[in-house]
Amino acid sequence: MSKLAIKVNIGSRVYPLTITPEEEALIREAAKRVNENMKQLEHTYEVKDKQDLLAMTSLFFANKLLELEKQNQTTGA
């Protein structure tokens, strides 16, 4: 299986990743959504510390994941 070296920017930091080519679009979209959520939180709460924004964004997406898992359990999917 071939590997691809990419760099993603999250919170003004560059992170090098080694992924499969099939993962690239999903990883880039995930990084885009993290950055968008951080910007929204920064404007909504006037938080400037990137670490706080990353923590709040992590909590936001973890909550969304838990909501989806709960929905899947109740629907039997």
ROTILO-505860 format. One record per atom (N, C-alpha, C, O, CB): atom name; x, z, y. Coordinates in steps of 0.05 Angstrom, whole numbers. Atoms other than C-alpha are relative to their C-alpha. Glycine has a CB too. Example, Ala and Ser with C-alpha at 12.3 -4.5 7.8 and 13.67 -1.06 7.14 Angstrom:
REM residues 2
<r "N", <18, 0, -24>>
<r "CA", <246, 156, -90>>
<r "C", <18, 0, 24>>
<r "O", <39, 13, 24>>
<r "CB", <-20, 25, 1>>
<r "N", <-16, -1, -24>>
<r "CA", <273, 143, -21>>
<r "C", <-15, 14, 22>>
<r "O", <-5, 18, 44>>
<r "CB", <9, -29, 9>>
END
This chain:
REM residues 77
<r "N", <17, 0, -23>>
<r "CA", <0, 0, 0>>
<r "C", <18, 0, 25>>
<r "O", <36, 16, 27>>
<r "CB", <-19, 24, 0>>
<r "N", <-17, 2, -24>>
<r "CA", <29, -20, 67>>
<r "C", <-7, 22, 20>>
<r "O", <-30, 32, 22>>
<r "CB", <-3, -27, 13>>
<r "N", <4, -21, -20>>
<r "CA", <38, 30, 123>>
<r "C", <5, -13, 28>>
<r "O", <19, -33, 31>>
<r "CB", <20, 23, -4>>
<r "N", <-2, 10, -27>>
<r "CA", <32, 19, 198>>
<r "C", <8, 23, 18>>
<r "O", <-4, 45, 17>>
<r "CB", <-27, -13, 9>>
<r "N", <-8, -20, -19>>
<r "CA", <68, 58, 252>>
<r "C", <-13, -6, 27>>
<r "O", <-10, -27, 38>>
<r "CB", <32, 1, 3>>
<r "N", <14, 3, -26>>
<r "CA", <25, 68, 314>>
<r "C", <5, 25, 17>>
<r "O", <15, 45, 8>>
<r "CB", <-30, -5, -4>>
<r "N", <-2, -23, -18>>
<r "CA", <25, 113, 375>>
<r "C", <-28, 2, 13>>
<r "O", <-39, -18, 22>>
<r "CB", <22, -4, 21>>
<r "N", <26, -4, -14>>
<r "CA", <-39, 144, 403>>
<r "C", <5, 20, 22>>
<r "O", <22, 39, 19>>
<r "CB", <-22, 11, -20>>
<r "N", <-2, -17, -22>>
<r "CA", <-46, 178, 469>>
<r "C", <-24, 19, 1>>
<r "O", <-47, 10, 2>>
<r "CB", <2, -16, 27>>
<r "N", <21, -20, -1>>
<r "CA", <-86, 243, 470>>
<r "C", <8, 20, 21>>
<r "O", <29, 33, 18>>
<r "CB", <-5, 13, -28>>
<r "N", <-5, -20, -20>>
<r "CA", <-89, 287, 531>>
<r "C", <27, -5, 14>>
<r "O", <41, 14, 20>>
<r "CB", <0, 27, -12>>
<r "N", <-25, 8, -14>>
<r "CA", <-31, 249, 565>>
<r "C", <25, 6, -17>>
<r "O", <47, 7, -6>>
<r "CB", <2, 16, 26>>
<r "N", <-23, -3, 18>>
<r "CA", <14, 260, 504>>
<r "C", <-2, -23, -20>>
<r "O", <-23, -30, -29>>
<r "CB", <1, 28, -13>>
<r "N", <-2, 22, 20>>
<r "CA", <37, 206, 456>>
<r "C", <7, 12, -27>>
<r "O", <25, 28, -30>>
<r "CB", <20, -22, 9>>
<r "N", <-4, -10, 27>>
<r "CA", <32, 220, 382>>
<r "C", <5, -24, -19>>
<r "O", <-12, -41, -22>>
<r "CB", <-25, 16, -10>>
<r "N", <-5, 21, 19>>
<r "CA", <66, 174, 332>>
<r "C", <-13, 7, -27>>
<r "O", <-11, 30, -37>>
<r "CB", <31, -4, -4>>
<r "N", <14, -4, 26>>
<r "CA", <27, 165, 267>>
<r "C", <9, -23, -19>>
<r "O", <14, -45, -10>>
<r "CB", <-30, 0, 4>>
<r "N", <-4, 20, 21>>
<r "CA", <40, 128, 202>>
<r "C", <-26, 0, -16>>
<r "O", <-33, 19, -29>>
<r "CB", <25, 6, -17>>
<r "N", <27, 2, 13>>
<r "CA", <-26, 103, 174>>
<r "C", <-1, -27, -15>>
<r "O", <17, -43, -14>>
<r "CB", <-22, 1, 21>>
<r "N", <5, 26, 12>>
<r "CA", <-54, 47, 132>>
<r "C", <-13, -18, 20>>
<r "O", <-26, -8, 39>>
<r "CB", <-18, 3, -26>>
<r "N", <12, 18, -19>>
<r "CA", <-76, -15, 169>>
<r "C", <-31, 3, 1>>
<r "O", <-43, -2, 22>>
<r "CB", <7, -29, -8>>
<r "N", <29, -4, 1>>
<r "CA", <-148, 0, 147>>
<r "C", <-9, 23, 17>>
<r "O", <-32, 24, 26>>
<r "CB", <-9, 4, -29>>
<r "N", <7, -24, -16>>
<r "CA", <-146, 66, 185>>
<r "C", <3, -4, 30>>
<r "O", <-8, 11, 46>>
<r "CB", <17, 23, -9>>
<r "N", <-7, 3, -28>>
<r "CA", <-122, 38, 251>>
<r "C", <-24, 0, 19>>
<r "O", <-23, 15, 39>>
<r "CB", <15, -26, 4>>
<r "N", <22, 1, -19>>
<r "CA", <-188, 21, 284>>
<r "C", <-14, 27, 2>>
<r "O", <-22, 35, 24>>
<r "CB", <-20, -21, -10>>
<r "N", <13, -26, -1>>
<r "CA", <-219, 87, 265>>
<r "C", <17, 21, 15>>
<r "O", <6, 37, 30>>
<r "CB", <-5, 10, -29>>
<r "N", <-18, -18, -14>>
<r "CA", <-158, 127, 289>>
<r "C", <-1, -5, 30>>
<r "O", <-2, 14, 46>>
<r "CB", <28, -2, -11>>
<r "N", <0, 7, -28>>
<r "CA", <-157, 90, 355>>
<r "C", <-27, 8, 13>>
<r "O", <-27, 18, 36>>
<r "CB", <5, -30, 4>>
<r "N", <26, -8, -11>>
<r "CA", <-232, 102, 365>>
<r "C", <-2, 30, 2>>
<r "O", <-13, 40, 22>>
<r "CB", <-22, -11, -18>>
<r "N", <0, -29, 0>>
<r "CA", <-224, 175, 348>>
<r "C", <16, 11, 24>>
<r "O", <7, 28, 39>>
<r "CB", <11, 12, -26>>
<r "N", <-16, -8, -23>>
<r "CA", <-168, 183, 400>>
<r "C", <-15, -6, 26>>
<r "O", <-14, 10, 45>>
<r "CB", <27, -14, -1>>
<r "N", <15, 8, -24>>
<r "CA", <-211, 146, 451>>
<r "C", <-22, 21, 5>>
<r "O", <-26, 29, 28>>
<r "CB", <-12, -28, -3>>
<r "N", <22, -19, -3>>
<r "CA", <-269, 193, 439>>
<r "C", <10, 28, 8>>
<r "O", <-3, 42, 24>>
<r "CB", <-17, 2, -26>>
<r "N", <-12, -26, -8>>
<r "CA", <-225, 255, 444>>
<r "C", <7, 0, 29>>
<r "O", <0, 18, 44>>
<r "CB", <25, 6, -17>>
<r "N", <-7, 2, -29>>
<r "CA", <-198, 231, 511>>
<r "C", <-25, -1, 18>>
<r "O", <-25, 12, 39>>
<r "CB", <17, -24, 4>>
<r "N", <25, 1, -16>>
<r "CA", <-268, 215, 536>>
<r "C", <-13, 27, 2>>
<r "O", <-22, 35, 23>>
<r "CB", <-20, -20, -12>>
<r "N", <12, -26, 0>>
<r "CA", <-293, 283, 516>>
<r "C", <16, 19, 18>>
<r "O", <4, 35, 32>>
<r "CB", <-2, 12, -29>>
<r "N", <-17, -17, -17>>
<r "CA", <-234, 317, 550>>
<r "C", <-6, -6, 29>>
<r "O", <-7, 13, 45>>
<r "CB", <29, -5, -7>>
<r "N", <5, 7, -28>>
<r "CA", <-248, 279, 614>>
<r "C", <-27, 11, 9>>
<r "O", <-30, 21, 31>>
<r "CB", <1, -30, 4>>
<r "N", <27, -10, -6>>
<r "CA", <-322, 297, 612>>
<r "C", <1, 31, 4>>
<r "O", <-11, 41, 23>>
<r "CB", <-20, -7, -22>>
<r "N", <-3, -29, -3>>
<r "CA", <-305, 371, 601>>
<r "C", <15, 8, 25>>
<r "O", <8, 27, 39>>
<r "CB", <14, 12, -24>>
<r "N", <-16, -5, -24>>
<r "CA", <-253, 369, 657>>
<r "C", <-17, -2, 25>>
<r "O", <-14, 15, 43>>
<r "CB", <23, -19, 1>>
<r "N", <17, 3, -23>>
<r "CA", <-305, 344, 706>>
<r "C", <-23, 20, 0>>
<r "O", <-31, 30, 21>>
<r "CB", <-11, -29, 1>>
<r "N", <22, -19, 2>>
<r "CA", <-362, 388, 681>>
<r "C", <7, 28, 7>>
<r "O", <-7, 42, 21>>
<r "CB", <-13, -2, -27>>
<r "N", <-8, -28, -2>>
<r "CA", <-324, 453, 679>>
<r "C", <23, 4, 19>>
<r "O", <32, 27, 23>>
<r "CB", <6, 11, -27>>
<r "N", <-23, -1, -18>>
<r "CA", <-267, 437, 727>>
<r "C", <24, 15, -12>>
<r "O", <38, 30, 1>>
<r "CB", <-8, 14, 26>>
<r "N", <-23, -11, 15>>
<r "CA", <-217, 458, 674>>
<r "C", <23, -20, 3>>
<r "O", <19, -44, -1>>
<r "CB", <-7, 5, -30>>
<r "N", <-23, 17, -4>>
<r "CA", <-148, 430, 687>>
<r "C", <21, 3, -22>>
<r "O", <37, -16, -27>>
<r "CB", <13, 5, 27>>
<r "N", <-20, -5, 21>>
<r "CA", <-107, 460, 630>>
<r "C", <-6, -17, -24>>
<r "O", <-28, -15, -36>>
<r "CB", <1, 30, -7>>
<r "N", <4, 19, 22>>
<r "CA", <-99, 407, 576>>
<r "C", <-4, 15, -27>>
<r "O", <-20, 6, -43>>
<r "CB", <24, -19, -3>>
<r "N", <3, -16, 25>>
<r "CA", <-93, 460, 521>>
<r "C", <-29, 10, -2>>
<r "O", <-41, 9, -24>>
<r "CB", <19, 24, -1>>
<r "N", <28, -9, 0>>
<r "CA", <-161, 489, 541>>
<r "C", <-19, -23, -6>>
<r "O", <-38, -21, -21>>
<r "CB", <-7, 13, 27>>
<r "N", <16, 24, 5>>
<r "CA", <-191, 419, 542>>
<r "C", <1, -9, -29>>
<r "O", <-19, -17, -40>>
<r "CB", <8, -23, 19>>
<r "N", <-3, 7, 28>>
<r "CA", <-163, 404, 473>>
<r "C", <-15, 19, -18>>
<r "O", <-28, 11, -37>>
<r "CB", <29, -1, -7>>
<r "N", <14, -20, 15>>
<r "CA", <-190, 469, 446>>
<r "C", <-31, -4, 2>>
<r "O", <-45, -2, -19>>
<r "CB", <7, 29, 9>>
<r "N", <28, 4, -4>>
<r "CA", <-259, 456, 476>>
<r "C", <-10, -25, -14>>
<r "O", <-32, -26, -26>>
<r "CB", <-7, 0, 30>>
<r "N", <7, 25, 14>>
<r "CA", <-259, 385, 449>>
<r "C", <0, 3, -30>>
<r "O", <-17, -8, -43>>
<r "CB", <20, -22, 9>>
<r "N", <-1, -6, 29>>
<r "CA", <-239, 409, 380>>
<r "C", <-26, 15, -9>>
<r "O", <-38, 8, -30>>
<r "CB", <24, 17, -7>>
<r "N", <24, -15, 6>>
<r "CA", <-297, 458, 381>>
<r "C", <-25, -19, 1>>
<r "O", <-42, -17, -16>>
<r "CB", <-4, 23, 20>>
<r "N", <22, 19, -2>>
<r "CA", <-345, 403, 404>>
<r "C", <-2, -18, -25>>
<r "O", <-24, -20, -36>>
<r "CB", <4, -18, 25>>
<r "N", <1, 18, 23>>
<r "CA", <-326, 356, 348>>
<r "C", <-4, 15, -27>>
<r "O", <-17, 5, -45>>
<r "CB", <25, -17, -2>>
<r "N", <5, -16, 24>>
<r "CA", <-324, 411, 295>>
<r "C", <-29, 7, -2>>
<r "O", <-41, 7, -24>>
<r "CB", <17, 26, 1>>
<r "N", <28, -6, -1>>
<r "CA", <-394, 430, 316>>
<r "C", <-17, -24, -9>>
<r "O", <-36, -21, -24>>
<r "CB", <-9, 10, 28>>
<r "N", <13, 25, 8>>
<r "CA", <-417, 358, 309>>
<r "C", <2, -5, -30>>
<r "O", <-17, -13, -43>>
<r "CB", <11, -24, 16>>
<r "N", <-4, 4, 29>>
<r "CA", <-387, 354, 240>>
<r "C", <-17, 19, -16>>
<r "O", <-30, 11, -36>>
<r "CB", <30, 5, -7>>
<r "N", <16, -20, 14>>
<r "CA", <-421, 418, 218>>
<r "C", <-30, -7, 1>>
<r "O", <-45, -4, -18>>
<r "CB", <4, 28, 12>>
<r "N", <28, 9, -3>>
<r "CA", <-488, 392, 245>>
<r "C", <-6, -23, -20>>
<r "O", <-27, -22, -33>>
<r "CB", <-6, -9, 29>>
<r "N", <4, 22, 19>>
<r "CA", <-480, 328, 204>>
<r "C", <0, 9, -29>>
<r "O", <-15, 0, -45>>
<r "CB", <22, -21, 4>>
<r "N", <-1, -10, 27>>
<r "CA", <-460, 366, 142>>
<r "C", <-26, 15, -7>>
<r "O", <-37, 12, -29>>
<r "CB", <23, 19, -4>>
<r "N", <25, -14, 5>>
<r "CA", <-522, 410, 149>>
<r "C", <-23, -19, -3>>
<r "O", <-40, -15, -20>>
<r "CB", <-5, 19, 24>>
<r "N", <21, 21, 3>>
<r "CA", <-567, 349, 159>>
<r "C", <2, -13, -27>>
<r "O", <-19, -17, -40>>
<r "CB", <3, -21, 22>>
<r "N", <-3, 13, 26>>
<r "CA", <-538, 317, 96>>
<r "C", <-9, 19, -22>>
<r "O", <-20, 9, -42>>
<r "CB", <29, -7, -4>>
<r "N", <9, -19, 21>>
<r "CA", <-551, 381, 56>>
<r "C", <-30, 2, -1>>
<r "O", <-41, 4, -23>>
<r "CB", <13, 28, 6>>
<r "N", <29, -3, -1>>
<r "CA", <-623, 386, 79>>
<r "C", <-14, -26, -8>>
<r "O", <-37, -25, -18>>
<r "CB", <-9, 8, 27>>
<r "N", <12, 25, 8>>
<r "CA", <-637, 312, 67>>
<r "C", <7, -8, -29>>
<r "O", <-4, -27, -40>>
<r "CB", <8, -22, 19>>
<r "N", <-8, 6, 28>>
<r "CA", <-603, 312, -1>>
<r "C", <18, -24, -2>>
<r "O", <21, -35, -24>>
<r "CB", <-24, -4, -16>>
<r "N", <-18, 24, 1>>
<r "CA", <-555, 256, 18>>
<r "C", <27, 7, -11>>
<r "O", <44, -11, -13>>
<r "CB", <3, -11, 28>>
END
